[in-house]
Amino acid sequence: MAAAVEIESVSKTFKIYREKYTSVKERAIHFGRVPHEEFHALRDVSLDIEAGQTMGLLGHNGSGKSTLLKCVAGILQPTAGSVRTVGRLAALLELGAGFQPDLTGRENVYLNASILGLKRTDINKVFDEIVAFAELERFIDTPVKHYSSGMYIRLGFATAVHVDPDILLVDEVLSVGDEAFQRKCLDKVRTFQEEGRTIIVVTHAAELVRQMCHRAAALDHGDLVIVGDPNDVIREFRERLMSGVTSAADVSPELARSELSPLWGKVRIEEIEVRYPEEGRHNVRPDEELIFDVHLESHEAVSDVVIGIVIYGPMGELIFGTNSELKGADLGTINGKRRVRFNMGHVPLLDGTYGLTVGAHTSHGLVYDHWEQKRRFEVQAGGKDHGFMALPVRITQDDPE
């Protein structure tokens, strides 16, 4: 089958400027050159995606998956290499991408659809469907700058899927929004699959890739490391890539510079270990023990420290949360290194990959440090039950008297 998307030897390099010279004297001294570093977001990536295929792109934050999708969409031009696409392309790359804040929802629908090549008469035919899908009948004539994040997502996705695209690009959107809208989005994607459209999905949710993709690819620091069957790629993603996200330095720069708390950094999360029942294992069964070891460090005595964990499902749903204070574990004063262990006596979850968030904060909620789903763990439950919980159901029968 012919390729709908051909990515050939694509590299993308960004210049990161550390200093900025504004005066004429400074520019003259440095001959107009501003010192910078080069960041290689993509390195020589080649990938063909067949027409009618759903391809999942996996990778940790900073792996280059979103940059690659933007190159496919034409939003970014590769530094080297080329991208060729066949047919109309619709992209939903980030919250509110392409929306003009001062325009109403109605005006933005017509603007975005026209950019994608639809005539006004064509937009008229699908406009009511877009509004109904987004569930925004009451707010469609309100400027989008007043929309909530959920409204942005609904309108953006509804517009993208109703412009009759041959190729649909989706970046993380299927894992946000409320549960009902997620189901609606997935149903629409499955309809597109049945119609033979080409779909590229960027996500960190491995289970989503397993459920909906024909093929998958994983990137690591700009390099394409594996392409193939989703199960093989997910295994490589977990065992090779996720093990590389190991330090507090991997926290996003925005998070690292956060000023939400005056205590930020007094207690640092140095490492989070997911300890499976046996050495070399990369999954846990529902009846087995799972341990999360949180390694902390403080360079001064800190007496008010609470460590919390939150577990998220494959689609980003909140599954469980607790902390040391709720469990009655007084951590006392931390001065130097400390390991706090969360021991799950058993893990009553079904098959899937689950995200783990860990935070260090005061008893009043002021933040010391926070790792948002920097670790994941896999549950291998077997069977074909539905949902998330592995409940101990027994079925018996007898002859009624």
Secondary structure, DSSP 8 states (H G I E B T S, - for coil): --EEEEEEEEEEEEEEES----SHHHHHHTTT---EEEEEEEEEEEEEEETT-EEEEE--TTSSHHHHHHHHHTSS--SEEEEEE-S-EEEE-STTTT--TTSBHHHHHHHHHHHTT--HHHHHHHHHHHHHHHT-TTTTTSBGGG--HHHHHHHHHHHHHTS--SEEEEESGGGSS-HHHHHHHHHHHHHHHHTT-EEEEEES-HHHHHHH-SEEEEEETTEEEEEE-HHHHHHHIIIIIGGG--SGGGS-HHHHT--S-TTTTSEEEEEEEEE-SSTT---B-TTS-EEEEEEEEEEEEE---EEEEEEE-TTS-EEEEEETTTTT-----EEEEEEEEEEES---B-SEEEEEEEEEE-TT--EEEEEEEEEEEEE---S---SSB------------
